[in-house]
Amino acid sequence: MTAKQIMTQLKKLGNPSTKKILMKHGAQEPLFGVKVADLKTILKKTKKNYELALELYDTGNSDAMYLAG
């Protein structure tokens, strides 16, 4: 998977109520509000990929940055 494909998938998985909860707990814009369980399923597909993690972190999106970590 590429960073662009993952960002598209994160956008589809985003949820306004989850976004509201995450922002109450300190997450900052931009973010889509993806549940951690959904992020873990993406992580299983991508495995450990350092270059992909750097690309995701550089997007500045909180969901992508969490996934990169």
DSSP file (Angstrom, degrees, kcal/mol; ACC not computed):
  #  RESIDUE AA STRUCTURE BP1 BP2  ACC     N-H-->O    O-->H-N    N-H-->O    O-->H-N    TCO  KAPPA ALPHA  PHI   PSI    X-CA   Y-CA   Z-CA
    1    1 A M              0   0    0      0, 0.0     2,-0.2     0, 0.0    51,-0.0   0.000 360.0 360.0 360.0 145.3    0.0    0.0    0.0
    2    2 A T     >  -     0   0    0      1,-0.1     4,-2.2    53,-0.0     5,-0.2  -0.585 360.0-109.1 -99.2 166.7    1.1    3.5   -0.7
    3    3 A A  H  > S+     0   0    0      1,-0.2     4,-2.5    -2,-0.2     5,-0.2   0.876 119.8  54.0 -62.2 -37.2    0.7    6.6    1.5
    4    4 A K  H  > S+     0   0    0      2,-0.2     4,-1.9     1,-0.2    -1,-0.2   0.908 108.7  48.3 -64.8 -42.0   -1.9    8.0   -0.9
    5    5 A Q  H  > S+     0   0    0      1,-0.2     4,-2.1     2,-0.2    -1,-0.2   0.899 112.0  49.6 -64.3 -40.9   -4.0    4.7   -0.7
    6    6 A I  H  X S+     0   0    0     -4,-2.2     4,-2.7     2,-0.2    -2,-0.2   0.907 108.8  51.8 -66.4 -41.4   -3.8    4.7    3.0
    7    7 A M  H  X S+     0   0    0     -4,-2.5     4,-2.1     2,-0.2    -1,-0.2   0.889 109.7  50.3 -62.7 -38.3   -4.9    8.4    3.3
    8    8 A T  H  X S+     0   0    0     -4,-1.9     4,-1.7     2,-0.2    -1,-0.2   0.912 111.9  47.7 -63.6 -42.4   -7.9    7.6    1.0
    9    9 A Q  H  X S+     0   0    0     -4,-2.1     4,-1.9     1,-0.2    -2,-0.2   0.892 110.1  52.1 -67.0 -39.7   -8.8    4.6    3.2
   10   10 A L  H  X S+     0   0    0     -4,-2.7     4,-1.0     1,-0.2    -1,-0.2   0.898 107.2  53.2 -62.9 -39.6   -8.5    6.7    6.4
   11   11 A K  H  < S+     0   0    0     -4,-2.1     3,-0.5     1,-0.2    -1,-0.2   0.897 109.7  48.2 -62.7 -39.8  -10.8    9.3    4.9
   12   12 A K  H  < S+     0   0    0     -4,-1.7    -1,-0.2     1,-0.2    -2,-0.2   0.852 112.6  48.7 -67.7 -34.8  -13.4    6.6    4.3
   13   13 A L  H  < S+     0   0    0     -4,-1.9    22,-0.4    -5,-0.1    -1,-0.2   0.568  85.7 119.1 -83.0  -9.3  -13.1    5.2    7.8
   14   14 A G     <  -     0   0    0     -4,-1.0    19,-0.2    -3,-0.5    20,-0.2  -0.233  44.7-165.1 -61.7 146.1  -13.4    8.6    9.5
   15   15 A N     >  -     0   0    0     18,-1.0     4,-2.5    17,-0.5     5,-0.2  -0.995  19.7-143.8-137.2 125.9  -16.3    9.1   11.8
   16   16 A P  H  > S+     0   0    0      0, 0.0     4,-2.1     0, 0.0     5,-0.1   0.867 102.5  50.0 -59.6 -38.1  -17.5   12.6   13.1
   17   17 A S  H  > S+     0   0    0      2,-0.2     4,-1.8     1,-0.2     5,-0.1   0.892 112.1  47.4 -70.2 -37.1  -18.4   11.3   16.6
   18   18 A T  H  > S+     0   0    0     15,-0.2     4,-2.7     2,-0.2    -1,-0.2   0.889 110.2  53.8 -66.9 -38.7  -15.0    9.6   17.0
   19   19 A K  H  X S+     0   0    0     -4,-2.5     4,-2.3    13,-0.3    -2,-0.2   0.910 107.3  50.9 -60.4 -43.1  -13.3   12.8   15.8
   20   20 A K  H  X S+     0   0    0     -4,-2.1     4,-1.6     2,-0.2    -1,-0.2   0.905 111.9  47.1 -62.2 -42.8  -15.1   14.8   18.4
   21   21 A I  H  X S+     0   0    0     -4,-1.8     4,-1.3     2,-0.2    -2,-0.2   0.926 112.0  49.6 -65.6 -45.6  -14.0   12.4   21.1
   22   22 A L  H  <>S+     0   0    0     -4,-2.7     5,-2.5     1,-0.2     3,-0.2   0.880 109.5  51.7 -62.2 -38.3  -10.4   12.4   19.9
   23   23 A M  H ><5S+     0   0    0     -4,-2.3     3,-1.2     1,-0.2    -1,-0.2   0.848 105.1  56.1 -68.8 -32.7  -10.3   16.2   19.9
   24   24 A K  H 3<5S+     0   0    0     -4,-1.6    -1,-0.2     1,-0.2    -2,-0.2   0.815 107.0  51.6 -64.3 -29.2  -11.6   16.3   23.5
   25   25 A H  T 3<5S-     0   0    0     -4,-1.3    -1,-0.2    -3,-0.2    -2,-0.2   0.273 133.3 -86.3 -94.4  10.9   -8.6   14.1   24.4
   26   26 A G  T < 5S+     0   0    0     -3,-1.2    -3,-0.2     1,-0.3    -2,-0.1   0.391  77.0 142.6 108.6  -3.8   -6.1   16.4   22.8
   27   27 A A      < -     0   0    0     -5,-2.5    -1,-0.3    -6,-0.1     2,-0.3  -0.422  38.4-144.6 -67.9 146.9   -5.9   15.3   19.1
   28   28 A Q        -     0   0    0      2,-0.2    34,-0.4    -2,-0.1    -1,-0.0  -0.825  25.8 -61.9-117.3 154.2   -5.5   18.3   16.7
   29   29 A E  S    S+     0   0    0     -2,-0.3     2,-0.1    32,-0.1    -1,-0.0  -0.355  99.4  60.1 -63.6 150.8   -6.7   19.0   13.2
   30   30 A P  S    S+     0   0    0      0, 0.0    32,-2.8     0, 0.0     2,-0.3   0.533  77.2 122.6 -81.4 141.5   -6.3   17.8   10.6
   31   31 A L        -     0   0    0     30,-0.2    -2,-0.0    31,-0.2   -12,-0.0  -0.970  50.6-147.8-157.1 156.4   -7.8   14.4   11.4
   32   32 A F        -     0   0    0     -2,-0.3   -17,-0.5    -3,-0.0   -13,-0.3   0.665  46.2-114.4 -99.0 -21.7  -10.6   12.1   10.1
   33   33 A G        +     0   0    0    -19,-0.2   -18,-1.0     1,-0.2     2,-0.4   0.898  46.7 176.6  86.3  46.8  -11.6   10.5   13.4
   34   34 A V        -     0   0    0    -20,-0.2    -1,-0.2   -16,-0.1   -20,-0.1  -0.687  31.8-115.3 -86.9 135.3  -10.6    6.9   12.6
   35   35 A K     >  -     0   0    0    -22,-0.4     4,-1.8    -2,-0.4     3,-0.4  -0.377  19.2-123.0 -68.0 147.3  -11.0    4.3   15.4
   36   36 A V  H  > S+     0   0    0      1,-0.2     4,-2.2     2,-0.2     5,-0.2   0.854 112.1  58.9 -60.5 -36.1   -7.9    2.8   16.8
   37   37 A A  H  > S+     0   0    0      1,-0.2     4,-1.3     2,-0.2    -1,-0.2   0.888 106.3  48.1 -61.2 -38.8   -9.2   -0.7   15.9
   38   38 A D  H  > S+     0   0    0     -3,-0.4     4,-1.5     1,-0.2    -1,-0.2   0.869 108.9  53.6 -69.0 -36.5   -9.5    0.3   12.3
   39   39 A L  H  X S+     0   0    0     -4,-1.8     4,-2.2     1,-0.2    -2,-0.2   0.882 105.5  54.4 -64.0 -37.3   -6.0    1.7   12.3
   40   40 A K  H  X S+     0   0    0     -4,-2.2     4,-1.7     1,-0.2    -1,-0.2   0.835 104.0  54.1 -67.8 -32.2   -4.7   -1.6   13.6
   41   41 A T  H  X S+     0   0    0     -4,-1.3     4,-1.0     2,-0.2    -1,-0.2   0.882 109.7  47.9 -68.2 -36.4   -6.3   -3.5   10.7
   42   42 A I  H  X S+     0   0    0     -4,-1.5     4,-1.9     1,-0.2     3,-0.5   0.906 108.3  55.5 -66.5 -41.0   -4.4   -1.2    8.3
   43   43 A L  H  X S+     0   0    0     -4,-2.2     4,-2.2     1,-0.2    -2,-0.2   0.862 101.9  56.5 -60.0 -37.5   -1.2   -1.8   10.3
   44   44 A K  H  < S+     0   0    0     -4,-1.7    -1,-0.2     1,-0.2    -2,-0.2   0.842 109.2  47.4 -63.4 -32.8   -1.6   -5.6    9.8
   45   45 A K  H  < S+     0   0    0     -4,-1.0    -2,-0.2    -3,-0.5    -1,-0.2   0.851 117.4  39.9 -75.8 -35.5   -1.7   -5.0    6.0
   46   46 A T  H  < S-     0   0    0     -4,-1.9    -2,-0.2     1,-0.1    -1,-0.2   0.733  86.4-172.2 -89.3 -22.2    1.3   -2.7    5.9
   47   47 A K     <  -     0   0    0     -4,-2.2     2,-0.7    -5,-0.2    -1,-0.1  -0.210  56.9 -22.6  59.4-155.7    3.6   -4.5    8.4
   48   48 A K  S    S+     0   0    0     -4,-0.1     2,-0.3     4,-0.0    -1,-0.1  -0.782  73.2 158.4 -89.0 117.4    6.7   -2.6    9.3
   49   49 A N     >  -     0   0    0     -2,-0.7     4,-2.3     1,-0.1     5,-0.2  -0.848  20.9-170.8-143.2 100.1    7.7   -0.2    6.6
   50   50 A Y  H  > S+     0   0    0     -2,-0.3     4,-2.1     1,-0.2     5,-0.2   0.893  87.1  49.8 -62.3 -44.3    9.9    2.7    7.6
   51   51 A E  H  > S+     0   0    0      1,-0.2     4,-2.0     2,-0.2    -1,-0.2   0.907 111.9  48.6 -63.8 -42.0    9.6    4.7    4.4
   52   52 A L  H  > S+     0   0    0      1,-0.2     4,-2.6     2,-0.2    -1,-0.2   0.898 108.9  54.0 -64.2 -40.4    5.8    4.5    4.5
   53   53 A A  H  X S+     0   0    0     -4,-2.3     4,-2.4     1,-0.2    -2,-0.2   0.900 108.0  49.8 -61.2 -41.1    5.8    5.6    8.1
   54   54 A L  H  X S+     0   0    0     -4,-2.1     4,-2.0     2,-0.2    -1,-0.2   0.908 110.9  49.4 -63.8 -41.7    7.8    8.7    7.2
   55   55 A E  H  X S+     0   0    0     -4,-2.0     4,-0.6     1,-0.2    -2,-0.2   0.916 112.4  47.7 -63.6 -43.1    5.5    9.5    4.4
   56   56 A L  H >< S+     0   0    0     -4,-2.6     3,-1.0     1,-0.2     4,-0.4   0.903 111.1  50.7 -65.6 -40.7    2.4    9.1    6.6
   57   57 A Y  H >< S+     0   0    0     -4,-2.4     3,-1.2     1,-0.2    -1,-0.2   0.870 104.1  58.8 -65.1 -35.7    4.0   11.2    9.3
   58   58 A D  H 3< S+     0   0    0     -4,-2.0    -1,-0.2     1,-0.2    -2,-0.2   0.641  88.8  74.4 -69.5 -14.4    4.8   14.0    6.9
   59   59 A T  T << S-     0   0    0     -3,-1.0    -1,-0.2    -4,-0.6    -2,-0.2   0.802  93.5-139.3 -68.2 -27.1    1.1   14.4    6.0
   60   60 A G    <   +     0   0    0     -3,-1.2     2,-0.4    -4,-0.4    -3,-0.1   0.395  56.0 136.8  82.8  -4.8    0.4   16.1    9.3
   61   61 A N     >  -     0   0    0     -5,-0.4     4,-2.7     1,-0.1    -1,-0.3  -0.638  54.6-140.4 -78.1 128.4   -2.8   14.2    9.7
   62   62 A S  H  > S+     0   0    0    -32,-2.8     4,-2.2   -34,-0.4     5,-0.2   0.863 100.8  50.9 -60.6 -38.3   -3.2   13.0   13.3
   63   63 A D  H  > S+     0   0    0    -33,-0.2     4,-2.1     2,-0.2    -1,-0.2   0.927 113.5  44.8 -64.4 -44.3   -4.7    9.6   12.2
   64   64 A A  H  > S+     0   0    0      1,-0.2     4,-2.2     2,-0.2    -2,-0.2   0.874 112.2  52.3 -67.6 -37.5   -1.9    9.0    9.7
   65   65 A M  H  X S+     0   0    0     -4,-2.7     4,-1.6     2,-0.2    -1,-0.2   0.885 108.9  50.1 -66.7 -38.4    0.7   10.1   12.3
   66   66 A Y  H  < S+     0   0    0     -4,-2.2    -2,-0.2    -5,-0.2    -1,-0.2   0.921 111.6  48.9 -63.5 -44.0   -0.7    7.7   14.9
   67   67 A L  H  < S+     0   0    0     -4,-2.1    -2,-0.2     1,-0.2    -1,-0.2   0.879 108.2  54.1 -63.6 -38.1   -0.6    4.9   12.3
   68   68 A A  H  <        0   0    0     -4,-2.2    -1,-0.2     1,-0.3    -2,-0.2   0.847 360.0 360.0 -65.0 -33.6    3.0    5.8   11.5
   69   69 A G     <        0   0    0     -4,-1.6    -1,-0.3    -5,-0.1    -2,-0.2   0.491 360.0 360.0 -69.0 360.0    4.0    5.5   15.1
